[in-house]
Amino acid sequence: MEQLYQVRKNADMITQKCKIDLPTFKQLKLKPSSYAIISMNSSDFICQVWPTLNLFGLGIEVGTMVSKKTALHHGEKSCSITPIQIAPAKSLSVSLVLTKAEDVKVYRKMNAESSHHLEEVCRALLYKTCVTQKCVVDKEKCTLAKLHGVSCVMINCVSEGEYCLVDNKTKITVNEIQSREHYLQKETITQTAPLGGLEKVSEELKEFLSVSFTGKSSPNSTLRFPKGVLLRGPPGTGKTSLVKLICGQCNAYLISVNGPEVFRSRPGETEENIGNVFKKAFLMCEEGPCVVFLDEIDSVCPKRANSDDADNSRSTSVFLSYLDKMHDYRNLAVIGATNRPSALDPSLRRPGRLDREIMINVPTLNQRREILKQQCSRLRVDSRLDLDAVARMTNGYVGADLMLLSHEAAFSALGSLKAETKYNKDTMLPLITTEHFKAALKKVLPSTQKGSPCTTDFDAVNWNDIGGLEEVKLKIQQAIEWPIKHPEAFRRMGLPCPRGVLLYGPPGCCKTTLVKAVATSSRATFLSLSGAQLFSPYVGDSEKLISEVFQRARAGAPALIFLDEIDSIIGKRSDGTTQRGVQERVLSTLLNEMDGIGIRLDEKMDSLEAEKDGHVQDLANKSVLIVAATNRPDMLDEALTRPGRFDRSVYVPPPDLQARLEILKICTKTMPLKDVDMSEMAARTQNYTGADLKNLCREAALLALTEDLSSDTVTENHLNRALSIVKPSLNQLLLNKYQQSSSKEKKLFVL
């Protein structure tokens, strides 16, 4: 008999009673003092049912002393009552959960020497209690349990029937003894799906923990078990989530400490807090595997060299001393996480303390696809959703960014519902499509690029928006777009990826627009750096900014670093013995970064992951392309323009007749023209650049509005008048100079 009734949960955990109002009790035809299963909130409670007159209107008070988790979900305010048949329990195997962790070692020793005393304690606690397999008997409010320091009893196995009653003849065997802290943490850890893209790191961390938990190091043995590991990587890559997931899978007790939590203002309190953390770890590792996880460990163990803060030096020394003591304990490991490994004290990273370092870097293309797949598995997505396209559009996004991106896409899908549609729980949620992800990309920026002075936003530019220059477009696509979009073709042909591309030509010939077009087409991270951003009155700031730009570009690879007007940023090095200027120091730093010498060890990415994504060489340097633009190529240093740095030099010429015609059509695409011969206008605009032609069309429209503010057409007369106002920027002498430079570059051309 199974029906639904309104329930009032009452923690009557001592008597295991369920009180039912009299009309309901008669309707169920239950016997007083009989046992039944009360199911609600994904839990089953074994109770002894009794009628009462204190409850009215299908009211039920449930005692929650004996409970069991189930997979079925019931309503919060309803329950089902199912009578059960019980039999005397002949034997039980149980696990004891003690209130204090200090008592675990004593009880285990007592159970190993003589189990008779613990058997009597368990029999007294469970006397006249109906239990079943895998249920929990909560004794938190029992006076006898408090006397013996027992919090609850877990029933592992029963011998007779599904439900049985414990009596004086029941034989009880204690299989396991653990503390309440250990038990509650295992209960609260939910088995979530694996973190996408971190399978390799997960296996490496599991392998490390299995070796660390094997045993303590013997003083007479040369074998020393590793006890510490350092997780390093940018913020949001999943370091903390990975540790929690792995500890749940390894059934290890996790002591999580944030670095700032242990610091106090008074002298000695910080060292005392660090000692309390490790003393608790030494105690908990007696029960089983234990992991001490220190998030933001760089705040606990900062560098002691050149530090005037005595508190930091003392905390670092105390922490290191406790790390050295860890080798005397079994089932104990320390995991530290930081996004600033260079800020750690070097003595912490030596073998014997943090023996191993695991790098969790910005996700690659395949890893981003796996992360998005895991996130979308919990959402209602369209079957036509192209995760590959979304993964290609999210260069530089870490796991936290991708999770937020998925949520924003879901909100975007909800926002697409009509405003007049009233939402209720039965409303079918809309499907999340690729367009929703594209809309979310405008709101969610990658964490690796936030706060950077070189990150710029620009409107998307398509190749069709640039008139003419077909040969130049092809060269730029070959040098920039093809290595990013088709790396397997370059690997198949044995072609090295270019390091840099130099665009030079007269002013106004859309060099910057070409770079924007290739950045839009390749979906690469776009970083722009100008002289105003670079130069600083403080010595060393400019070189530091160059290194930061390359570091952010490697984090968001594939990336384009655009140096506009590079001749004003970096000039030629002087041959004299005068003191080096800031431009020469910036040039030296740029050359080192382009050659890969500036890559620090803490920033180096995994070469195996790079090879999987199609980059045949070091991903940290080869997937960063430098694109520079200048109208003074003669002002650049020869060391910068040699092959191996700027591999290709592309001359961007002024538009010819056909190109001018296409530019005029693009500029007047949204302009109401009347009786205008574009071919004749293109022939009359010789020596005009693309910027001049755009200004010409704008001036013609302004002249039309000047004559009549209500005018809706632009005639040929307006264009002719604009020609007398807008003069060409180029002359034959300037063009001859660029043509000579172009002929020299063709002789030195190397791919």
C-alpha positions in Angstrom: 0.0 0.0 0.0 1.6 3.2 -1.1 0.0 6.7 -1.1 1.1 10.3 -0.8 0.5 12.4 2.3 1.4 15.8 3.7 4.4 15.5 6.1 5.9 17.5 8.9 9.5 16.4 9.5 10.3 16.0 13.1 13.8 14.9 14.2 12.6 12.4 16.8 15.8 10.4 16.5 15.8 8.6 19.8 12.6 6.5 19.6 12.4 5.9 15.8 8.7 6.8 15.8 6.4 8.1 13.1 3.2 9.7 14.4 0.2 9.6 12.1 -3.1 11.3 12.7 -5.9 8.9 13.5 -8.0 9.2 10.2 -5.0 8.5 8.1 -3.9 5.7 10.4 -7.3 4.0 9.9 -7.3 4.6 6.2 -3.9 2.8 5.9 -5.1 0.0 8.1 -1.8 -0.1 9.9 -1.2 -1.8 13.2 0.1 0.2 16.1 3.9 -0.2 16.7 4.4 -1.9 13.3 7.2 -0.7 11.1 7.0 1.1 7.7 9.1 2.8 5.2 8.5 6.6 4.9 9.9 7.9 1.6 10.5 11.5 1.0 13.2 13.9 -0.4 15.3 11.1 -2.0 15.5 9.3 1.4 13.8 6.4 3.1 13.2 6.4 6.8 12.4 3.3 8.8 9.9 4.1 11.5 7.6 2.5 14.0 4.1 4.0 13.3 1.8 5.2 16.0 -1.6 6.9 15.9 -2.0 10.3 17.5 -4.8 12.8 18.1 -2.5 15.9 18.0 -2.3 16.0 14.2 -5.2 16.9 11.9 -5.7 16.8 8.1 -3.4 14.1 6.9 -0.5 15.2 9.1 2.5 13.0 9.7 5.5 13.5 12.0 8.5 11.5 10.8 11.4 10.3 13.0 14.6 10.5 11.1 16.9 8.3 13.2 17.2 5.5 10.7 17.6 6.7 7.1 18.8 5.4 3.7 19.6 7.4 0.6 17.6 6.4 -2.6 17.8 7.3 -6.2 14.0 8.2 -6.4 13.0 11.8 -5.7 9.9 12.7 -3.8 8.3 16.0 -3.2 9.4 18.2 -0.3 6.0 18.3 1.3 4.8 14.8 0.5 5.8 11.2 1.4 4.8 7.6 0.7 4.2 5.1 3.5 4.9 1.4 2.8 4.5 -1.3 5.5 7.3 -3.8 5.9 7.9 -7.2 7.4 10.8 -7.6 9.9 12.7 -10.5 11.4 15.2 -10.8 14.3 18.7 -9.9 13.3 21.2 -12.7 13.8 24.4 -10.8 12.8 25.3 -7.3 11.6 28.5 -5.7 10.2 28.6 -2.0 11.1 30.9 1.1 10.8 31.2 3.4 13.8 31.4 7.2 13.3 32.9 8.9 16.3 32.3 12.5 17.4 36.0 13.3 18.0 38.9 12.4 15.6 41.2 11.9 18.6 39.1 8.8 19.7 39.5 7.0 16.4 43.0 5.7 17.1 42.0 4.5 20.6 38.8 2.7 19.3 40.7 1.0 16.5 43.3 -0.3 18.9 40.5 -1.5 21.2 38.8 -3.2 18.3 42.0 -4.9 17.2 42.9 -6.2 20.7 39.4 -7.2 21.8 36.2 -6.5 19.9 33.9 -7.7 22.7 33.6 -4.2 24.3 32.7 -2.4 21.0 30.2 -5.2 20.2 28.4 -4.5 23.5 28.4 -0.8 22.9 26.9 -1.2 19.4 24.3 -3.7 20.7 23.3 -1.2 23.4 23.0 1.6 20.9 21.0 -0.4 18.4 18.8 -2.4 20.8 15.2 -2.6 19.5 16.1 -0.7 16.3 14.9 -1.8 12.9 17.7 -1.6 10.4 18.5 -2.6 6.8 21.5 -2.8 4.6 23.3 0.5 3.8 21.3 2.5 6.3 22.5 5.1 8.8 21.4 5.2 12.5 21.9 8.7 13.8 22.7 8.8 17.5 23.7 12.5 17.8 21.0 13.1 20.5 21.4 9.9 22.4 22.8 10.2 25.9 24.4 6.8 25.8 26.1 7.5 22.5 27.4 10.8 23.8 28.9 8.9 26.7 30.8 6.6 24.4 31.6 9.4 21.9 29.6 7.8 19.0 27.9 10.1 16.5 26.2 7.5 14.2 26.3 3.9 13.2 26.3 2.8 9.6 24.9 -0.7 8.8 27.0 -2.3 6.1 25.4 -5.8 5.9 22.6 -7.7 7.5 22.3 -11.5 7.7 18.5 -12.2 7.8 16.0 -10.6 5.4 15.9 -7.1 4.1 14.7 -5.5 7.3 15.6 -6.9 10.7 15.3 -5.9 14.4 18.4 -5.9 16.7 18.1 -7.7 20.0 20.3 -9.1 22.7 21.3 -12.1 20.7 22.5 -10.2 17.6 26.2 -10.6 16.8 27.7 -7.3 15.7 31.0 -6.9 13.9 32.7 -3.5 13.6 34.4 -3.2 10.2 35.5 0.4 10.2 35.9 3.3 12.6 36.1 6.9 11.4 35.5 10.4 12.7 32.4 12.5 12.0 34.4 15.0 10.1 35.7 12.3 7.7 32.2 10.8 7.3 30.4 14.1 6.6 33.0 15.2 4.0 32.5 11.9 2.1 28.7 12.4 2.2 28.9 16.0 0.9 31.2 15.3 -2.0 29.0 14.7 -5.0 30.3 12.5 -7.8 30.3 15.0 -10.7 31.2 14.4 -14.3 34.9 14.5 -15.1 36.3 18.0 -15.9 36.6 18.3 -19.6 40.1 18.6 -21.1 42.0 17.6 -17.9 42.1 13.8 -18.3 45.9 13.7 -18.6 46.4 16.0 -15.6 43.9 13.9 -13.6 45.7 10.7 -14.3 49.0 12.3 -13.4 47.6 13.6 -10.1 46.0 10.3 -9.2 49.2 8.5 -9.9 51.0 10.9 -7.6 48.5 10.4 -4.8 48.6 6.6 -5.0 52.4 6.7 -4.6 52.2 9.3 -1.7 49.7 7.1 0.1 51.7 3.9 -0.2 53.7 4.3 3.0 56.1 6.4 5.0 59.7 6.7 4.1 62.0 4.4 6.1 65.1 6.1 7.6 67.2 3.0 6.6 66.0 3.1 3.0 67.2 5.2 0.1 63.6 5.3 -1.4 61.8 8.5 -0.5 58.1 8.7 -1.3 57.0 12.0 -2.8 54.6 13.9 -0.6 54.1 17.3 -2.3 52.9 18.5 -5.6 52.5 22.0 -7.0 49.7 22.9 -9.4 50.5 26.0 -11.4 48.6 27.8 -14.1 46.5 30.8 -15.0 43.4 31.6 -12.9 40.3 29.7 -13.9 41.9 26.7 -15.4 40.4 24.3 -12.8 43.1 23.7 -10.3 40.8 23.8 -7.2 38.0 21.9 -8.9 40.4 19.2 -10.0 41.8 18.7 -6.5 38.3 18.3 -5.0 37.3 15.9 -7.7 40.4 13.7 -7.4 40.1 13.6 -3.6 36.5 12.4 -4.0 37.5 9.7 -6.4 40.4 8.6 -4.2 38.2 8.6 -1.0 40.8 11.0 0.6 39.9 13.5 3.4 40.5 17.0 2.1 41.8 19.8 4.3 41.4 22.9 2.2 43.1 26.1 3.3 43.1 29.4 1.5 46.4 31.2 2.0 45.0 34.4 3.5 42.9 32.5 6.0 46.0 31.5 8.1 47.3 35.0 8.5 46.7 37.0 11.7 47.8 40.4 12.9 49.5 39.4 16.1 53.0 37.9 16.0 53.0 34.1 16.3 49.4 33.6 15.4 50.1 32.9 11.8 52.7 30.2 12.7 50.2 28.7 15.2 47.5 28.5 12.5 49.8 26.7 10.1 50.8 24.3 12.9 47.1 23.6 13.6 46.4 22.8 10.0 49.2 20.2 9.9 48.4 18.8 13.3 44.9 18.1 12.1 46.3 16.5 9.0 48.6 14.3 11.1 45.6 13.2 13.1 43.2 12.6 10.1 45.8 10.6 8.2 45.5 7.9 10.9 42.0 7.2 9.6 42.9 7.0 5.9 44.2 9.0 3.0 44.4 12.7 3.7 45.3 15.7 1.5 46.3 19.1 2.6 45.3 21.5 -0.2 46.7 25.1 0.1 45.1 27.4 -2.5 47.1 30.5 -3.3 50.1 29.0 -1.7 52.2 32.0 -2.8 50.6 34.0 0.0 51.7 31.4 2.6 55.2 30.9 1.3 56.4 34.1 -0.3 60.0 34.7 -1.2 62.2 35.5 1.8 65.0 37.1 -0.2 65.0 40.9 0.0 61.9 40.8 2.1 61.5 43.2 5.0 58.4 41.5 6.3 59.5 39.3 9.3 56.0 37.7 9.5 56.3 36.3 5.9 59.8 34.9 6.6 58.6 33.2 9.8 55.5 31.7 8.1 57.6 30.4 5.3 60.1 28.8 7.7 57.4 27.1 9.8 55.6 25.8 6.7 58.9 24.3 5.3 59.6 22.6 8.7 56.2 20.9 8.6 56.7 19.8 5.1 59.9 18.0 6.2 57.9 16.2 8.9 55.4 14.8 6.4 57.7 11.9 5.4 57.1 10.3 8.8 53.4 9.8 8.1 51.5 7.4 5.9 48.4 8.4 3.8 49.4 12.1 3.7 50.1 14.4 0.8 50.3 18.2 0.3 49.0 19.9 -2.9 49.6 23.6 -3.5 48.0 25.7 -6.2 49.2 29.1 -7.5 49.0 31.3 -10.5 52.2 33.0 -9.5 54.9 30.3 -9.2 57.7 32.9 -9.5 56.5 34.5 -6.2 57.1 31.2 -4.3 60.2 30.8 -2.1 62.7 28.6 -4.1 63.3 26.3 -1.1 59.7 25.2 -1.3 60.1 23.9 -4.9 63.1 21.7 -4.3 62.8 17.9 -4.3 61.7 16.5 -0.9 59.1 19.2 -0.3 57.0 19.9 -3.4 58.6 17.1 -5.4 56.5 17.4 -8.6 55.0 20.3 -10.5 52.0 19.9 -12.8 51.2 22.7 -15.3 47.5 23.3 -16.0 47.7 25.8 -18.9 45.1 27.6 -21.0 43.0 24.9 -22.8 44.0 24.0 -26.3 41.4 23.6 -29.1 40.7 20.0 -28.3 40.5 20.7 -24.6 38.1 23.6 -25.1 35.9 21.3 -27.2 35.8 18.8 -24.3 35.0 21.4 -21.7 32.1 22.8 -23.8 30.9 19.3 -24.4 30.8 18.7 -20.6 29.0 22.0 -20.0 26.5 21.5 -22.7 25.6 18.0 -21.4 23.8 19.7 -18.5 21.9 22.1 -20.8 19.2 21.8 -23.4 21.1 22.3 -26.6 20.2 22.1 -30.3 21.4 19.0 -32.1 22.9 21.2 -34.8 25.1 23.1 -32.3 28.6 23.2 -33.7 30.9 22.9 -30.7 33.9 22.8 -33.0 33.1 26.3 -34.3 32.5 27.6 -30.8 35.9 26.1 -29.7 37.7 27.8 -32.5 36.2 31.2 -31.5 37.3 30.9 -27.9 41.1 31.3 -28.1 42.5 32.2 -24.7 39.3 31.2 -22.8 39.9 29.1 -19.6 37.5 26.6 -18.1 35.8 29.2 -15.9 35.3 31.4 -18.9 33.8 28.6 -20.9 31.4 27.7 -18.1 30.3 31.3 -17.9 30.0 31.4 -21.7 27.6 28.4 -21.6 25.5 30.0 -18.9 25.3 33.3 -20.9 24.3 31.3 -24.0 21.5 29.7 -21.9 20.4 33.2 -20.7 20.5 34.4 -24.2 18.2 31.6 -25.3 15.8 32.4 -22.4 15.8 36.1 -23.5 14.8 35.1 -27.0 11.4 34.0 -25.6 8.6 36.5 -26.3 8.0 39.0 -23.5 4.3 38.2 -23.4 5.0 34.5 -22.7 4.5 33.8 -19.0 7.1 31.4 -17.6 6.0 28.5 -15.5 7.7 25.2 -14.5 5.9 23.3 -17.4 7.2 25.7 -20.1 9.5 24.0 -22.5 12.9 25.8 -22.4 14.3 27.0 -25.8 17.1 25.1 -27.4 20.6 26.7 -27.3 22.1 27.2 -30.7 25.4 28.4 -32.1 23.9 31.9 -32.5 23.3 32.1 -28.8 26.9 31.3 -28.2 28.0 34.0 -30.6 25.8 36.5 -28.8 27.4 35.3 -25.5 30.9 35.8 -26.8 30.2 39.6 -27.0 29.6 39.6 -23.2 32.2 37.1 -21.9 35.9 38.1 -22.4 38.8 35.7 -21.8 40.3 36.0 -18.4 43.8 35.9 -19.8 43.3 39.2 -21.7 41.5 41.2 -19.0 43.4 44.1 -17.6 45.8 44.2 -20.5 46.6 47.6 -22.0 47.2 46.0 -25.4 43.8 44.3 -25.8 41.7 46.2 -28.3 38.2 45.8 -29.7 37.3 46.5 -33.3 34.4 45.9 -35.6 34.7 42.8 -37.7 36.2 43.4 -41.1 35.6 41.0 -44.0 37.9 40.5 -47.0 35.0 41.7 -49.2 35.1 45.1 -47.4 38.5 45.8 -48.9 38.5 46.7 -52.6 41.2 45.5 -54.9 44.6 44.3 -53.6 43.9 40.7 -54.6 47.6 39.8 -54.8 48.3 41.4 -51.4 45.4 39.6 -49.8 46.7 36.3 -51.0 50.1 36.9 -49.6 48.7 37.9 -46.2 46.5 34.9 -46.2 49.4 32.6 -47.0 51.6 34.1 -44.3 49.1 34.6 -41.5 45.7 32.9 -42.1 46.9 29.5 -43.5 49.3 28.6 -40.7 46.5 29.2 -38.2 43.6 27.5 -40.0 45.5 24.7 -41.8 48.5 23.7 -39.6 48.3 20.1 -40.9 49.1 21.2 -44.4 52.2 23.1 -43.3 53.3 20.0 -41.3 52.6 17.7 -44.3 54.8 19.9 -46.6 57.5 20.5 -43.9 56.9 24.3 -44.0 57.9 26.2 -40.9 55.3 28.6 -39.6 56.4 32.3 -40.1 57.4 34.4 -37.1 56.4 37.8 -38.4 55.0 39.7 -41.3 55.9 43.3 -42.2 53.4 45.4 -44.2 54.8 48.5 -45.7 53.5 51.0 -48.2 52.2 54.6 -48.5 50.0 56.0 -45.8 46.2 55.4 -46.3 46.6 52.2 -48.3 44.6 50.1 -45.6 47.5 48.3 -44.0 45.7 48.4 -40.6 42.5 47.3 -42.2 44.2 44.3 -43.8 45.4 43.2 -40.4 41.9 43.6 -38.9 40.5 41.5 -41.8 43.0 38.6 -41.3 42.4 38.7 -37.5 38.6 38.5 -38.1 39.0 35.7 -40.6 41.5 33.6 -38.6 39.6 34.0 -35.2 43.0 34.7 -33.5 43.5 36.7 -30.4 44.3 40.2 -31.5 46.7 42.4 -29.4 47.7 45.8 -30.6 50.6 47.9 -29.2 51.4 51.5 -30.0 54.2 53.8 -29.1 52.0 55.8 -26.7 51.2 52.6 -24.7 54.8 51.3 -24.8 57.0 54.1 -23.7 57.2 55.0 -20.1 59.2 57.6 -18.1 60.4 54.7 -15.8 63.4 52.6 -16.7 62.5 49.0 -17.6 58.7 49.5 -17.9 58.7 49.4 -21.7 60.7 46.1 -21.8 58.4 44.7 -19.1 55.3 45.6 -21.2 56.8 43.8 -24.3 57.3 40.7 -22.2 53.7 40.9 -20.8 52.3 41.3 -24.3 54.0 38.1 -25.5 53.0 36.3 -22.3 49.3 37.2 -22.9 49.6 36.3 -26.6 51.0 32.8 -25.7 48.1 32.3 -23.2 45.6 33.2 -25.9 47.4 31.4 -28.8 47.0 31.4 -31.7 47.4 35.2 -31.4 48.4 38.2 -33.5 50.5 41.0 -32.1 50.0 44.1 -34.2 52.7 46.8 -34.0 51.4 49.8 -36.0 53.9 52.4 -37.0 56.7 50.2 -35.9 59.3 52.7 -37.1 58.2 55.1 -34.3 58.4 52.3 -31.7 61.7 50.6 -32.8 64.3 52.4 -34.8 67.8 51.5 -36.0 70.6 50.8 -33.5 73.4 53.4 -33.6 76.9 52.4 -34.5 78.5 54.8 -32.1 79.5 54.2 -28.5 76.8 56.4 -27.1 74.5 55.2 -24.3 71.8 53.0 -25.4 68.3 54.6 -25.6 65.0 53.1 -24.7 64.3 52.2 -28.4 67.3 50.0 -28.5 66.4 48.2 -25.3 62.9 47.7 -26.6 64.3 46.3 -29.8 66.6 43.9 -27.9 63.6 42.7 -25.8 61.5 42.2 -28.9 64.2 40.2 -30.7 64.6 37.9 -27.7 60.8 37.4 -27.4 60.5 36.6 -31.2 63.4 34.1 -31.0 61.8 32.4 -28.0 64.6 33.3 -25.6 62.2 35.3 -23.4 60.0 32.4 -22.5 60.2 31.7 -18.8 60.1 28.1 -17.6 57.0 28.7 -15.6 55.2 29.8 -18.8 56.3 27.0 -21.1 53.3 24.9 -22.3 53.1 21.1 -22.7 54.8 20.1 -26.0 52.7 16.9 -26.2 49.4 18.9 -26.0 50.9 21.3 -28.7 51.6 18.4 -31.0 48.1 17.1 -30.6 46.7 20.4 -31.8 48.8 20.3 -34.9 51.7 22.6 -33.9 54.8 20.7 -34.8 57.1 23.0 -32.7 56.9 24.8 -29.4 53.3 26.0 -29.1 54.3 28.8 -26.7 56.3 30.6 -29.3 55.3 29.4 -32.8 51.6 30.1 -32.5 52.3 33.8 -31.8 52.7 35.9 -35.0 54.0 39.4 -35.1 52.4 41.7 -37.7 54.0 45.2 -38.1 53.0 48.1 -40.4 55.1 51.0 -41.4 55.4 53.6 -44.2 59.1 54.0 -43.4 60.7 50.6 -44.0 64.2 52.2 -44.3 64.0 53.2 -40.6 63.9 49.6 -39.3 67.0 47.8 -37.9 68.4 45.1 -40.2 68.3 42.5 -37.4 64.5 42.9 -37.2 63.9 42.5 -41.0 66.1 39.5 -41.6 64.5 36.1 -42.4 63.6 34.2 -39.3 62.0 37.2 -37.6 60.0 39.1 -40.2 59.9 36.3 -42.7 57.7 38.1 -45.2 57.7 41.7 -46.2 54.5 42.6 -48.1 54.3 45.8 -50.1 50.8 47.3 -50.0 50.7 49.5 -53.1 48.2 52.3 -53.8 45.0 51.2 -55.5 45.1 50.9 -59.3 42.2 51.7 -61.6 40.3 48.5 -60.9 40.9 48.7 -57.2 39.8 52.3 -57.1 36.5 51.3 -58.8 35.9 48.6 -56.2 36.7 51.0 -53.3 34.3 53.6 -54.7 31.5 51.0 -54.9 32.2 49.8 -51.4 32.2 53.4 -50.0 29.0 54.3 -51.8 27.2 51.0 -51.1 24.9 52.7 -48.6 24.8 56.1 -50.3 21.9 57.1 -52.6 23.6 57.9 -55.9 22.0 59.3 -59.1 23.5 59.4 -62.5 27.1 58.7 -61.4 29.6 57.0 -63.6 31.9 55.2 -61.2 34.3 54.1 -64.0 35.0 57.7 -65.0 35.3 58.7 -61.4 37.9 55.9 -60.8 39.9 57.1 -63.8 40.0 60.7 -62.5 41.2 59.7 -59.0 44.8 58.7 -59.9 47.2 58.8 -56.9 44.3 58.7 -54.5 44.6 56.2 -51.6 41.8 54.2 -50.1 41.5 56.7 -47.3 41.3 59.5 -49.8 38.5 57.8 -51.7 36.5 57.3 -48.6 37.0 60.9 -47.6 36.0 61.9 -51.2 32.6 60.1 -50.9 32.0 61.5 -47.4 32.7 65.1 -48.7 30.3 64.6 -51.6 27.5 63.5 -49.3 28.1 66.6 -47.1 28.0 68.9 -50.1 24.6 67.4 -51.0 23.3 68.0 -47.5 24.7 71.5 -47.6 22.7 72.4 -50.6 19.5 70.9 -49.3 19.2 69.3 -45.8 16.3 67.2 -47.1 18.2 65.9 -50.1 18.2 62.2 -50.6 20.6 61.8 -53.6 24.2 62.3 -54.4 24.9 63.3 -58.0 28.0 63.4 -60.1 28.2 67.2 -59.7 28.7 66.7 -55.9 31.6 64.2 -56.6 33.2 66.6 -59.0 33.1 69.4 -56.5 34.5 67.1 -53.8 37.4 66.3 -56.2 38.4 70.0 -56.0 38.4 69.8 -52.2 40.0 66.4 -51.5 43.4 66.3 -53.0 45.5 63.0 -53.5 47.9 62.1 -50.8 50.4 60.5 -53.1 52.8 61.8 -55.8 55.1 60.2 -58.3 58.3 60.8 -56.3 56.9 59.0 -53.3 55.7 56.1 -55.4 59.1 55.7 -57.0 60.7 55.5 -53.6 58.4 52.7 -52.5 58.8 50.8 -55.8 62.5 50.8 -55.3 62.1 49.4 -51.8 59.7 46.8 -53.1 62.2 45.6 -55.8 64.9 45.1 -53.1 62.6 43.1 -51.0 61.7 40.8 -53.9 65.4 39.9 -54.2 65.6 39.0 -50.5 62.2 37.3 -50.3 62.3 34.1 -48.2 59.3 32.2 -47.0 
